[in-house]
Amino acid sequence: MPNISHYHIVRAWFLINLFVCLYPPLYWAVGKSQDFVLGLPASFIYFMSISISVTLSILYAYWEESNSEELQ
């Protein structure tokens, strides 16, 4: 298995977040649903999971950059 650098992991994570955030049919499919997950609307779970994923990807990218001493 080839060695995958953290740069590629962060880049893939950002691209997945970009796709999920900007692709409207995913939101429409969840938004029209009247299903509840743990007592909360599915659209709320959708937005919270995306916001957590985006926040964690930014924090991970910052952490990786600060560990590699490129951040000054």
PDB file of N, H, CA, C and O in Angstrom:
ATOM      1  N   MET A   1       0.841  -1.178   0.000  1.00  0.00           N
ATOM      2  CA  MET A   1       0.000   0.000   0.000  1.00  0.00           C
ATOM      3  C   MET A   1       0.882   1.237   0.000  1.00  0.00           C
ATOM      4  O   MET A   1       1.783   1.353   0.831  1.00  0.00           O
ATOM      5  N   PRO A   2       0.635   2.171  -0.928  1.00  0.00           N
ATOM      6  CA  PRO A   2       1.480   3.363  -0.978  1.00  0.00           C
ATOM      7  C   PRO A   2       1.272   4.253   0.246  1.00  0.00           C
ATOM      8  O   PRO A   2       0.203   4.270   0.856  1.00  0.00           O
ATOM      9  N   ASN A   3       2.308   4.975   0.575  1.00  0.00           N
ATOM     10  H   ASN A   3       3.177   4.961   0.080  1.00  0.00           H
ATOM     11  CA  ASN A   3       2.254   5.880   1.709  1.00  0.00           C
ATOM     12  C   ASN A   3       1.469   7.130   1.311  1.00  0.00           C
ATOM     13  O   ASN A   3       1.874   7.858   0.404  1.00  0.00           O
ATOM     14  N   ILE A   4       0.353   7.376   1.985  1.00  0.00           N
ATOM     15  H   ILE A   4       0.024   6.785   2.721  1.00  0.00           H
ATOM     16  CA  ILE A   4      -0.488   8.535   1.697  1.00  0.00           C
ATOM     17  C   ILE A   4      -0.141   9.610   2.708  1.00  0.00           C
ATOM     18  O   ILE A   4      -0.233   9.393   3.916  1.00  0.00           O
ATOM     19  N   SER A   5       0.257  10.768   2.208  1.00  0.00           N
ATOM     20  H   SER A   5       0.331  10.944   1.226  1.00  0.00           H
ATOM     21  CA  SER A   5       0.644  11.850   3.111  1.00  0.00           C
ATOM     22  C   SER A   5      -0.597  12.520   3.703  1.00  0.00           C
ATOM     23  O   SER A   5      -1.708  12.392   3.188  1.00  0.00           O
ATOM     24  N   HIS A   6      -0.372  13.219   4.775  1.00  0.00           N
ATOM     25  H   HIS A   6       0.530  13.322   5.194  1.00  0.00           H
ATOM     26  CA  HIS A   6      -1.471  13.940   5.422  1.00  0.00           C
ATOM     27  C   HIS A   6      -2.019  15.026   4.517  1.00  0.00           C
ATOM     28  O   HIS A   6      -3.196  15.375   4.601  1.00  0.00           O
ATOM     29  N   TYR A   7      -1.177  15.558   3.656  1.00  0.00           N
ATOM     30  H   TYR A   7      -0.220  15.275   3.588  1.00  0.00           H
ATOM     31  CA  TYR A   7      -1.619  16.580   2.704  1.00  0.00           C
ATOM     32  C   TYR A   7      -2.743  16.023   1.834  1.00  0.00           C
ATOM     33  O   TYR A   7      -3.735  16.711   1.594  1.00  0.00           O
ATOM     34  N   HIS A   8      -2.602  14.792   1.364  1.00  0.00           N
ATOM     35  H   HIS A   8      -1.796  14.233   1.559  1.00  0.00           H
ATOM     36  CA  HIS A   8      -3.622  14.193   0.504  1.00  0.00           C
ATOM     37  C   HIS A   8      -4.891  13.858   1.284  1.00  0.00           C
ATOM     38  O   HIS A   8      -5.996  13.943   0.748  1.00  0.00           O
ATOM     39  N   ILE A   9      -4.729  13.482   2.536  1.00  0.00           N
ATOM     40  H   ILE A   9      -3.831  13.413   2.971  1.00  0.00           H
ATOM     41  CA  ILE A   9      -5.895  13.202   3.373  1.00  0.00           C
ATOM     42  C   ILE A   9      -6.707  14.470   3.588  1.00  0.00           C
ATOM     43  O   ILE A   9      -7.931  14.462   3.450  1.00  0.00           O
ATOM     44  N   VAL A  10      -6.027  15.556   3.925  1.00  0.00           N
ATOM     45  H   VAL A  10      -5.033  15.563   4.037  1.00  0.00           H
ATOM     46  CA  VAL A  10      -6.708  16.831   4.156  1.00  0.00           C
ATOM     47  C   VAL A  10      -7.363  17.319   2.870  1.00  0.00           C
ATOM     48  O   VAL A  10      -8.498  17.796   2.890  1.00  0.00           O
ATOM     49  N   ARG A  11      -6.665  17.204   1.777  1.00  0.00           N
ATOM     50  H   ARG A  11      -5.743  16.817   1.761  1.00  0.00           H
ATOM     51  CA  ARG A  11      -7.213  17.650   0.489  1.00  0.00           C
ATOM     52  C   ARG A  11      -8.475  16.853   0.126  1.00  0.00           C
ATOM     53  O   ARG A  11      -9.470  17.434  -0.307  1.00  0.00           O
ATOM     54  N   ALA A  12      -8.436  15.535   0.299  1.00  0.00           N
ATOM     55  H   ALA A  12      -7.627  15.063   0.651  1.00  0.00           H
ATOM     56  CA  ALA A  12      -9.614  14.708   0.016  1.00  0.00           C
ATOM     57  C   ALA A  12     -10.769  15.059   0.952  1.00  0.00           C
ATOM     58  O   ALA A  12     -11.923  15.123   0.527  1.00  0.00           O
ATOM     59  N   TRP A  13     -10.454  15.287   2.226  1.00  0.00           N
ATOM     60  H   TRP A  13      -9.517  15.235   2.571  1.00  0.00           H
ATOM     61  CA  TRP A  13     -11.477  15.652   3.208  1.00  0.00           C
ATOM     62  C   TRP A  13     -12.135  16.975   2.812  1.00  0.00           C
ATOM     63  O   TRP A  13     -13.359  17.094   2.866  1.00  0.00           O
ATOM     64  N   PHE A  14     -11.335  17.972   2.413  1.00  0.00           N
ATOM     65  H   PHE A  14     -10.341  17.876   2.369  1.00  0.00           H
ATOM     66  CA  PHE A  14     -11.885  19.253   1.981  1.00  0.00           C
ATOM     67  C   PHE A  14     -12.775  19.077   0.748  1.00  0.00           C
ATOM     68  O   PHE A  14     -13.843  19.684   0.667  1.00  0.00           O
ATOM     69  N   LEU A  15     -12.348  18.262  -0.203  1.00  0.00           N
ATOM     70  H   LEU A  15     -11.480  17.769  -0.137  1.00  0.00           H
ATOM     71  CA  LEU A  15     -13.145  18.051  -1.412  1.00  0.00           C
ATOM     72  C   LEU A  15     -14.466  17.347  -1.106  1.00  0.00           C
ATOM     73  O   LEU A  15     -15.499  17.679  -1.687  1.00  0.00           O
ATOM     74  N   ILE A  16     -14.433  16.388  -0.206  1.00  0.00           N
ATOM     75  H   ILE A  16     -13.594  16.118   0.267  1.00  0.00           H
ATOM     76  CA  ILE A  16     -15.675  15.723   0.196  1.00  0.00           C
ATOM     77  C   ILE A  16     -16.611  16.717   0.886  1.00  0.00           C
ATOM     78  O   ILE A  16     -17.811  16.736   0.616  1.00  0.00           O
ATOM     79  N   ASN A  17     -16.057  17.537   1.775  1.00  0.00           N
ATOM     80  H   ASN A  17     -15.082  17.521   1.994  1.00  0.00           H
ATOM     81  CA  ASN A  17     -16.873  18.560   2.441  1.00  0.00           C
ATOM     82  C   ASN A  17     -17.449  19.541   1.431  1.00  0.00           C
ATOM     83  O   ASN A  17     -18.617  19.917   1.531  1.00  0.00           O
ATOM     84  N   LEU A  18     -16.647  19.959   0.465  1.00  0.00           N
ATOM     85  H   LEU A  18     -15.698  19.654   0.384  1.00  0.00           H
ATOM     86  CA  LEU A  18     -17.122  20.882  -0.559  1.00  0.00           C
ATOM     87  C   LEU A  18     -18.273  20.280  -1.345  1.00  0.00           C
ATOM     88  O   LEU A  18     -19.282  20.944  -1.583  1.00  0.00           O
ATOM     89  N   PHE A  19     -18.127  19.028  -1.748  1.00  0.00           N
ATOM     90  H   PHE A  19     -17.308  18.489  -1.555  1.00  0.00           H
ATOM     91  CA  PHE A  19     -19.176  18.356  -2.502  1.00  0.00           C
ATOM     92  C   PHE A  19     -20.458  18.254  -1.685  1.00  0.00           C
ATOM     93  O   PHE A  19     -21.540  18.559  -2.187  1.00  0.00           O
ATOM     94  N   VAL A  20     -20.346  17.832  -0.446  1.00  0.00           N
ATOM     95  H   VAL A  20     -19.468  17.584  -0.039  1.00  0.00           H
ATOM     96  CA  VAL A  20     -21.536  17.632   0.390  1.00  0.00           C
ATOM     97  C   VAL A  20     -22.198  18.965   0.735  1.00  0.00           C
ATOM     98  O   VAL A  20     -23.424  19.044   0.811  1.00  0.00           O
ATOM     99  N   CYS A  21     -21.401  20.010   0.944  1.00  0.00           N
ATOM    100  H   CYS A  21     -20.405  19.946   0.883  1.00  0.00           H
ATOM    101  CA  CYS A  21     -21.972  21.310   1.294  1.00  0.00           C
ATOM    102  C   CYS A  21     -22.651  22.000   0.111  1.00  0.00           C
ATOM    103  O   CYS A  21     -23.659  22.686   0.284  1.00  0.00           O
ATOM    104  N   LEU A  22     -22.107  21.820  -1.071  1.00  0.00           N
ATOM    105  H   LEU A  22     -21.289  21.263  -1.212  1.00  0.00           H
ATOM    106  CA  LEU A  22     -22.600  22.579  -2.220  1.00  0.00           C
ATOM    107  C   LEU A  22     -23.520  21.808  -3.156  1.00  0.00           C
ATOM    108  O   LEU A  22     -24.028  22.380  -4.120  1.00  0.00           O
ATOM    109  N   TYR A  23     -23.746  20.527  -2.898  1.00  0.00           N
ATOM    110  H   TYR A  23     -23.333  20.062  -2.115  1.00  0.00           H
ATOM    111  CA  TYR A  23     -24.585  19.743  -3.792  1.00  0.00           C
ATOM    112  C   TYR A  23     -26.016  19.752  -3.260  1.00  0.00           C
ATOM    113  O   TYR A  23     -26.345  18.983  -2.357  1.00  0.00           O
ATOM    114  N   PRO A  24     -26.868  20.613  -3.813  1.00  0.00           N
ATOM    115  CA  PRO A  24     -28.214  20.808  -3.255  1.00  0.00           C
ATOM    116  C   PRO A  24     -29.109  19.575  -3.199  1.00  0.00           C
ATOM    117  O   PRO A  24     -29.863  19.453  -2.234  1.00  0.00           O
ATOM    118  N   PRO A  25     -29.085  18.657  -4.157  1.00  0.00           N
ATOM    119  CA  PRO A  25     -30.014  17.528  -4.051  1.00  0.00           C
ATOM    120  C   PRO A  25     -29.849  16.703  -2.773  1.00  0.00           C
ATOM    121  O   PRO A  25     -30.814  16.101  -2.304  1.00  0.00           O
ATOM    122  N   LEU A  26     -28.647  16.666  -2.208  1.00  0.00           N
ATOM    123  H   LEU A  26     -27.862  17.155  -2.589  1.00  0.00           H
ATOM    124  CA  LEU A  26     -28.491  15.955  -0.939  1.00  0.00           C
ATOM    125  C   LEU A  26     -29.315  16.630   0.148  1.00  0.00           C
ATOM    126  O   LEU A  26     -29.985  15.958   0.932  1.00  0.00           O
ATOM    127  N   TYR A  27     -29.267  17.948   0.196  1.00  0.00           N
ATOM    128  H   TYR A  27     -28.722  18.494  -0.441  1.00  0.00           H
ATOM    129  CA  TYR A  27     -30.058  18.665   1.194  1.00  0.00           C
ATOM    130  C   TYR A  27     -31.540  18.494   0.916  1.00  0.00           C
ATOM    131  O   TYR A  27     -32.325  18.281   1.840  1.00  0.00           O
ATOM    132  N   TRP A  28     -31.931  18.586  -0.346  1.00  0.00           N
ATOM    133  H   TRP A  28     -31.294  18.760  -1.097  1.00  0.00           H
ATOM    134  CA  TRP A  28     -33.354  18.458  -0.675  1.00  0.00           C
ATOM    135  C   TRP A  28     -33.878  17.080  -0.323  1.00  0.00           C
ATOM    136  O   TRP A  28     -35.010  16.945   0.141  1.00  0.00           O
ATOM    137  N   ALA A  29     -33.074  16.063  -0.538  1.00  0.00           N
ATOM    138  H   ALA A  29     -32.154  16.172  -0.915  1.00  0.00           H
ATOM    139  CA  ALA A  29     -33.506  14.703  -0.201  1.00  0.00           C
ATOM    140  C   ALA A  29     -33.701  14.558   1.302  1.00  0.00           C
ATOM    141  O   ALA A  29     -34.644  13.902   1.745  1.00  0.00           O
ATOM    142  N   VAL A  30     -32.828  15.158   2.077  1.00  0.00           N
ATOM    143  H   VAL A  30     -32.063  15.692   1.717  1.00  0.00           H
ATOM    144  CA  VAL A  30     -32.945  15.081   3.527  1.00  0.00           C
ATOM    145  C   VAL A  30     -34.005  16.059   4.027  1.00  0.00           C
ATOM    146  O   VAL A  30     -34.753  15.742   4.952  1.00  0.00           O
ATOM    147  N   GLY A  31     -34.075  17.240   3.424  1.00  0.00           N
ATOM    148  H   GLY A  31     -33.468  17.497   2.672  1.00  0.00           H
ATOM    149  CA  GLY A  31     -35.010  18.267   3.867  1.00  0.00           C
ATOM    150  C   GLY A  31     -36.463  17.884   3.675  1.00  0.00           C
ATOM    151  O   GLY A  31     -37.315  18.266   4.477  1.00  0.00           O
ATOM    152  N   LYS A  32     -36.760  17.133   2.622  1.00  0.00           N
ATOM    153  H   LYS A  32     -36.068  16.822   1.970  1.00  0.00           H
ATOM    154  CA  LYS A  32     -38.137  16.727   2.372  1.00  0.00           C
ATOM    155  C   LYS A  32     -38.557  15.568   3.263  1.00  0.00           C
ATOM    156  O   LYS A  32     -39.740  15.261   3.402  1.00  0.00           O
ATOM    157  N   SER A  33     -37.576  14.949   3.848  1.00  0.00           N
ATOM    158  H   SER A  33     -36.615  15.199   3.735  1.00  0.00           H
ATOM    159  CA  SER A  33     -37.871  13.809   4.708  1.00  0.00           C
ATOM    160  C   SER A  33     -38.426  14.298   6.038  1.00  0.00           C
ATOM    161  O   SER A  33     -37.917  15.251   6.628  1.00  0.00           O
ATOM    162  N   GLN A  34     -39.455  13.644   6.488  1.00  0.00           N
ATOM    163  H   GLN A  34     -39.869  12.870   6.008  1.00  0.00           H
ATOM    164  CA  GLN A  34     -40.028  13.981   7.794  1.00  0.00           C
ATOM    165  C   GLN A  34     -39.542  13.013   8.871  1.00  0.00           C
ATOM    166  O   GLN A  34     -40.111  12.933   9.960  1.00  0.00           O
ATOM    167  N   ASP A  35     -38.485  12.287   8.545  1.00  0.00           N
ATOM    168  H   ASP A  35     -38.023  12.352   7.661  1.00  0.00           H
ATOM    169  CA  ASP A  35     -37.934  11.316   9.492  1.00  0.00           C
ATOM    170  C   ASP A  35     -37.226  12.030  10.634  1.00  0.00           C
ATOM    171  O   ASP A  35     -36.734  13.149  10.489  1.00  0.00           O
ATOM    172  N   PHE A  36     -37.192  11.353  11.765  1.00  0.00           N
ATOM    173  H   PHE A  36     -37.593  10.445  11.883  1.00  0.00           H
ATOM    174  CA  PHE A  36     -36.501  11.872  12.934  1.00  0.00           C
ATOM    175  C   PHE A  36     -35.390  10.905  13.320  1.00  0.00           C
ATOM    176  O   PHE A  36     -35.558   9.686  13.274  1.00  0.00           O
ATOM    177  N   VAL A  37     -34.259  11.471  13.699  1.00  0.00           N
ATOM    178  H   VAL A  37     -34.122  12.461  13.736  1.00  0.00           H
ATOM    179  CA  VAL A  37     -33.121  10.697  14.160  1.00  0.00           C
ATOM    180  C   VAL A  37     -32.838  11.148  15.590  1.00  0.00           C
ATOM    181  O   VAL A  37     -32.511  12.312  15.825  1.00  0.00           O
ATOM    182  N   LEU A  38     -32.962  10.245  16.524  1.00  0.00           N
ATOM    183  H   LEU A  38     -33.228   9.300  16.333  1.00  0.00           H
ATOM    184  CA  LEU A  38     -32.792  10.565  17.943  1.00  0.00           C
ATOM    185  C   LEU A  38     -33.706  11.707  18.380  1.00  0.00           C
ATOM    186  O   LEU A  38     -33.338  12.513  19.234  1.00  0.00           O
ATOM    187  N   GLY A  39     -34.881  11.770  17.798  1.00  0.00           N
ATOM    188  H   GLY A  39     -35.180  11.115  17.104  1.00  0.00           H
ATOM    189  CA  GLY A  39     -35.858  12.791  18.154  1.00  0.00           C
ATOM    190  C   GLY A  39     -35.640  14.128  17.483  1.00  0.00           C
ATOM    191  O   GLY A  39     -36.375  15.077  17.756  1.00  0.00           O
ATOM    192  N   LEU A  40     -34.642  14.232  16.604  1.00  0.00           N
ATOM    193  H   LEU A  40     -34.045  13.461  16.381  1.00  0.00           H
ATOM    194  CA  LEU A  40     -34.355  15.477  15.899  1.00  0.00           C
ATOM    195  C   LEU A  40     -34.644  15.303  14.413  1.00  0.00           C
ATOM    196  O   LEU A  40     -34.508  14.201  13.884  1.00  0.00           O
ATOM    197  N   PRO A  41     -35.046  16.389  13.727  1.00  0.00           N
ATOM    198  CA  PRO A  41     -35.286  16.283  12.283  1.00  0.00           C
ATOM    199  C   PRO A  41     -34.007  15.873  11.549  1.00  0.00           C
ATOM    200  O   PRO A  41     -32.901  16.248  11.937  1.00  0.00           O
ATOM    201  N   ALA A  42     -34.185  15.101  10.488  1.00  0.00           N
ATOM    202  H   ALA A  42     -35.084  14.796  10.172  1.00  0.00           H
ATOM    203  CA  ALA A  42     -33.035  14.606   9.724  1.00  0.00           C
ATOM    204  C   ALA A  42     -32.223  15.751   9.121  1.00  0.00           C
ATOM    205  O   ALA A  42     -31.001  15.646   9.026  1.00  0.00           O
ATOM    206  N   SER A  43     -32.874  16.842   8.713  1.00  0.00           N
ATOM    207  H   SER A  43     -33.868  16.928   8.790  1.00  0.00           H
ATOM    208  CA  SER A  43     -32.141  17.970   8.137  1.00  0.00           C
ATOM    209  C   SER A  43     -31.229  18.626   9.180  1.00  0.00           C
ATOM    210  O   SER A  43     -30.146  19.101   8.839  1.00  0.00           O
ATOM    211  N   PHE A  44     -31.653  18.655  10.431  1.00  0.00           N
ATOM    212  H   PHE A  44     -32.533  18.268  10.708  1.00  0.00           H
ATOM    213  CA  PHE A  44     -30.810  19.199  11.501  1.00  0.00           C
ATOM    214  C   PHE A  44     -29.571  18.330  11.689  1.00  0.00           C
ATOM    215  O   PHE A  44     -28.462  18.847  11.827  1.00  0.00           O
ATOM    216  N   ILE A  45     -29.757  17.014  11.695  1.00  0.00           N
ATOM    217  H   ILE A  45     -30.658  16.595  11.583  1.00  0.00           H
ATOM    218  CA  ILE A  45     -28.626  16.091  11.806  1.00  0.00           C
ATOM    219  C   ILE A  45     -27.692  16.268  10.622  1.00  0.00           C
ATOM    220  O   ILE A  45     -26.472  16.236  10.788  1.00  0.00           O
ATOM    221  N   TYR A  46     -28.249  16.455   9.420  1.00  0.00           N
ATOM    222  H   TYR A  46     -29.240  16.481   9.285  1.00  0.00           H
ATOM    223  CA  TYR A  46     -27.458  16.668   8.209  1.00  0.00           C
ATOM    224  C   TYR A  46     -26.565  17.907   8.359  1.00  0.00           C
ATOM    225  O   TYR A  46     -25.357  17.835   8.131  1.00  0.00           O
ATOM    226  N   PHE A  47     -27.163  19.039   8.742  1.00  0.00           N
ATOM    227  H   PHE A  47     -28.144  19.097   8.927  1.00  0.00           H
ATOM    228  CA  PHE A  47     -26.389  20.273   8.872  1.00  0.00           C
ATOM    229  C   PHE A  47     -25.364  20.192  10.001  1.00  0.00           C
ATOM    230  O   PHE A  47     -24.246  20.685   9.853  1.00  0.00           O
ATOM    231  N   MET A  48     -25.723  19.589  11.105  1.00  0.00           N
ATOM    232  H   MET A  48     -26.631  19.188  11.225  1.00  0.00           H
ATOM    233  CA  MET A  48     -24.780  19.477  12.219  1.00  0.00           C
ATOM    234  C   MET A  48     -23.600  18.578  11.856  1.00  0.00           C
ATOM    235  O   MET A  48     -22.460  18.890  12.199  1.00  0.00           O
ATOM    236  N   SER A  49     -23.855  17.481  11.175  1.00  0.00           N
ATOM    237  H   SER A  49     -24.781  17.227  10.896  1.00  0.00           H
ATOM    238  CA  SER A  49     -22.756  16.586  10.799  1.00  0.00           C
ATOM    239  C   SER A  49     -21.826  17.253   9.788  1.00  0.00           C
ATOM    240  O   SER A  49     -20.611  17.064   9.850  1.00  0.00           O
ATOM    241  N   ILE A  50     -22.377  18.024   8.865  1.00  0.00           N
ATOM    242  H   ILE A  50     -23.364  18.177   8.814  1.00  0.00           H
ATOM    243  CA  ILE A  50     -21.526  18.736   7.905  1.00  0.00           C
ATOM    244  C   ILE A  50     -20.712  19.812   8.604  1.00  0.00           C
ATOM    245  O   ILE A  50     -19.522  19.963   8.328  1.00  0.00           O
ATOM    246  N   SER A  51     -21.335  20.559   9.501  1.00  0.00           N
ATOM    247  H   SER A  51     -22.302  20.436   9.724  1.00  0.00           H
ATOM    248  CA  SER A  51     -20.600  21.631  10.179  1.00  0.00           C
ATOM    249  C   SER A  51     -19.494  21.056  11.075  1.00  0.00           C
ATOM    250  O   SER A  51     -18.411  21.634  11.168  1.00  0.00           O
ATOM    251  N   ILE A  52     -19.758  19.950  11.717  1.00  0.00           N
ATOM    252  H   ILE A  52     -20.638  19.481  11.641  1.00  0.00           H
ATOM    253  CA  ILE A  52     -18.717  19.312  12.538  1.00  0.00           C
ATOM    254  C   ILE A  52     -17.581  18.803  11.657  1.00  0.00           C
ATOM    255  O   ILE A  52     -16.410  18.953  12.009  1.00  0.00           O
ATOM    256  N   SER A  53     -17.913  18.208  10.524  1.00  0.00           N
ATOM    257  H   SER A  53     -18.863  18.086  10.238  1.00  0.00           H
ATOM    258  CA  SER A  53     -16.886  17.699   9.616  1.00  0.00           C
ATOM    259  C   SER A  53     -16.019  18.827   9.063  1.00  0.00           C
ATOM    260  O   SER A  53     -14.798  18.684   8.996  1.00  0.00           O
ATOM    261  N   VAL A  54     -16.621  19.933   8.672  1.00  0.00           N
ATOM    262  H   VAL A  54     -17.613  20.049   8.727  1.00  0.00           H
ATOM    263  CA  VAL A  54     -15.860  21.071   8.151  1.00  0.00           C
ATOM    264  C   VAL A  54     -14.952  21.643   9.244  1.00  0.00           C
ATOM    265  O   VAL A  54     -13.780  21.930   8.998  1.00  0.00           O
ATOM    266  N   THR A  55     -15.491  21.802  10.432  1.00  0.00           N
ATOM    267  H   THR A  55     -16.442  21.569  10.632  1.00  0.00           H
ATOM    268  CA  THR A  55     -14.694  22.339  11.541  1.00  0.00           C
ATOM    269  C   THR A  55     -13.514  21.430  11.868  1.00  0.00           C
ATOM    270  O   THR A  55     -12.395  21.906  12.058  1.00  0.00           O
ATOM    271  N   LEU A  56     -13.760  20.130  11.935  1.00  0.00           N
ATOM    272  H   LEU A  56     -14.669  19.744  11.781  1.00  0.00           H
ATOM    273  CA  LEU A  56     -12.677  19.195  12.245  1.00  0.00           C
ATOM    274  C   LEU A  56     -11.623  19.152  11.141  1.00  0.00           C
ATOM    275  O   LEU A  56     -10.435  19.004  11.428  1.00  0.00           O
ATOM    276  N   SER A  57     -12.045  19.277   9.887  1.00  0.00           N
ATOM    277  H   SER A  57     -13.010  19.397   9.654  1.00  0.00           H
ATOM    278  CA  SER A  57     -11.059  19.262   8.800  1.00  0.00           C
ATOM    279  C   SER A  57     -10.167  20.497   8.849  1.00  0.00           C
ATOM    280  O   SER A  57      -8.968  20.405   8.587  1.00  0.00           O
ATOM    281  N   ILE A  58     -10.735  21.639   9.180  1.00  0.00           N
ATOM    282  H   ILE A  58     -11.709  21.714   9.393  1.00  0.00           H
ATOM    283  CA  ILE A  58      -9.932  22.861   9.294  1.00  0.00           C
ATOM    284  C   ILE A  58      -8.973  22.753  10.477  1.00  0.00           C
ATOM    285  O   ILE A  58      -7.802  23.115  10.365  1.00  0.00           O
ATOM    286  N   LEU A  59      -9.465  22.258  11.604  1.00  0.00           N
ATOM    287  H   LEU A  59     -10.416  21.963  11.695  1.00  0.00           H
ATOM    288  CA  LEU A  59      -8.594  22.088  12.774  1.00  0.00           C
ATOM    289  C   LEU A  59      -7.492  21.074  12.500  1.00  0.00           C
ATOM    290  O   LEU A  59      -6.355  21.276  12.925  1.00  0.00           O
ATOM    291  N   TYR A  60      -7.803  19.992  11.802  1.00  0.00           N
ATOM    292  H   TYR A  60      -8.727  19.828  11.456  1.00  0.00           H
ATOM    293  CA  TYR A  60      -6.794  18.989  11.477  1.00  0.00           C
ATOM    294  C   TYR A  60      -5.740  19.556  10.533  1.00  0.00           C
ATOM    295  O   TYR A  60      -4.547  19.307  10.704  1.00  0.00           O
ATOM    296  N   ALA A  61      -6.185  20.319   9.537  1.00  0.00           N
ATOM    297  H   ALA A  61      -7.154  20.521   9.398  1.00  0.00           H
ATOM    298  CA  ALA A  61      -5.232  20.932   8.606  1.00  0.00           C
ATOM    299  C   ALA A  61      -4.315  21.903   9.350  1.00  0.00           C
ATOM    300  O   ALA A  61      -3.110  21.927   9.096  1.00  0.00           O
ATOM    301  N   TYR A  62      -4.861  22.695  10.255  1.00  0.00           N
ATOM    302  H   TYR A  62      -5.839  22.676  10.461  1.00  0.00           H
ATOM    303  CA  TYR A  62      -4.052  23.621  11.048  1.00  0.00           C
ATOM    304  C   TYR A  62      -3.060  22.857  11.925  1.00  0.00           C
ATOM    305  O   TYR A  62      -1.889  23.226  12.017  1.00  0.00           O
ATOM    306  N   TRP A  63      -3.540  21.789  12.568  1.00  0.00           N
ATOM    307  H   TRP A  63      -4.491  21.490  12.494  1.00  0.00           H
ATOM    308  CA  TRP A  63      -2.686  20.983  13.435  1.00  0.00           C
ATOM    309  C   TRP A  63      -1.544  20.350  12.651  1.00  0.00           C
ATOM    310  O   TRP A  63      -0.401  20.355  13.108  1.00  0.00           O
ATOM    311  N   GLU A  64      -1.841  19.811  11.486  1.00  0.00           N
ATOM    312  H   GLU A  64      -2.769  19.806  11.114  1.00  0.00           H
ATOM    313  CA  GLU A  64      -0.806  19.203  10.650  1.00  0.00           C
ATOM    314  C   GLU A  64       0.222  20.238  10.187  1.00  0.00           C
ATOM    315  O   GLU A  64       1.423  19.969  10.170  1.00  0.00           O
ATOM    316  N   GLU A  65      -0.258  21.406   9.819  1.00  0.00           N
ATOM    317  H   GLU A  65      -1.233  21.625   9.833  1.00  0.00           H
ATOM    318  CA  GLU A  65       0.656  22.447   9.355  1.00  0.00           C
ATOM    319  C   GLU A  65       1.525  22.962  10.493  1.00  0.00           C
ATOM    320  O   GLU A  65       2.710  23.233  10.300  1.00  0.00           O
ATOM    321  N   SER A  66       0.946  23.094  11.665  1.00  0.00           N
ATOM    322  H   SER A  66      -0.017  22.873  11.822  1.00  0.00           H
ATOM    323  CA  SER A  66       1.748  23.572  12.802  1.00  0.00           C
ATOM    324  C   SER A  66       2.751  22.526  13.257  1.00  0.00           C
ATOM    325  O   SER A  66       3.829  22.875  13.740  1.00  0.00           O
ATOM    326  N   ASN A  67       2.418  21.253  13.112  1.00  0.00           N
ATOM    327  H   ASN A  67       1.543  20.969  12.720  1.00  0.00           H
ATOM    328  CA  ASN A  67       3.360  20.184  13.465  1.00  0.00           C
ATOM    329  C   ASN A  67       4.511  20.071  12.469  1.00  0.00           C
ATOM    330  O   ASN A  67       5.615  19.664  12.830  1.00  0.00           O
ATOM    331  N   SER A  68       4.251  20.429  11.227  1.00  0.00           N
ATOM    332  H   SER A  68       3.354  20.760  10.933  1.00  0.00           H
ATOM    333  CA  SER A  68       5.302  20.342  10.219  1.00  0.00           C
ATOM    334  C   SER A  68       6.179  21.588  10.203  1.00  0.00           C
ATOM    335  O   SER A  68       7.098  21.682   9.390  1.00  0.00           O
ATOM    336  N   GLU A  69       5.914  22.530  11.074  1.00  0.00           N
ATOM    337  H   GLU A  69       5.167  22.454  11.735  1.00  0.00           H
ATOM    338  CA  GLU A  69       6.678  23.761  11.249  1.00  0.00           C
ATOM    339  C   GLU A  69       6.666  24.641  10.004  1.00  0.00           C
ATOM    340  O   GLU A  69       7.585  25.434   9.802  1.00  0.00           O
ATOM    341  N   GLU A  70       5.647  24.514   9.175  1.00  0.00           N
ATOM    342  H   GLU A  70       4.900  23.870   9.339  1.00  0.00           H
ATOM    343  CA  GLU A  70       5.498  25.401   8.028  1.00  0.00           C
ATOM    344  C   GLU A  70       4.774  26.674   8.427  1.00  0.00           C
ATOM    345  O   GLU A  70       4.883  27.688   7.738  1.00  0.00           O
ATOM    346  N   LEU A  71       4.048  26.637   9.512  1.00  0.00           N
ATOM    347  H   LEU A  71       3.960  25.814  10.071  1.00  0.00           H
ATOM    348  CA  LEU A  71       3.308  27.785   9.982  1.00  0.00           C
ATOM    349  C   LEU A  71       4.216  28.698  10.771  1.00  0.00           C
ATOM    350  O   LEU A  71       4.889  28.253  11.701  1.00  0.00           O
ATOM    351  N   GLN A  72       4.244  29.952  10.420  1.00  0.00           N
ATOM    352  H   GLN A  72       3.697  30.314   9.665  1.00  0.00           H
ATOM    353  CA  GLN A  72       5.136  30.874  11.124  1.00  0.00           C
ATOM    354  C   GLN A  72       4.412  32.070  11.642  1.00  0.00           C
ATOM    355  O   GLN A  72       5.022  32.942  12.259  1.00  0.00           O
TER     356      GLN A  72
END
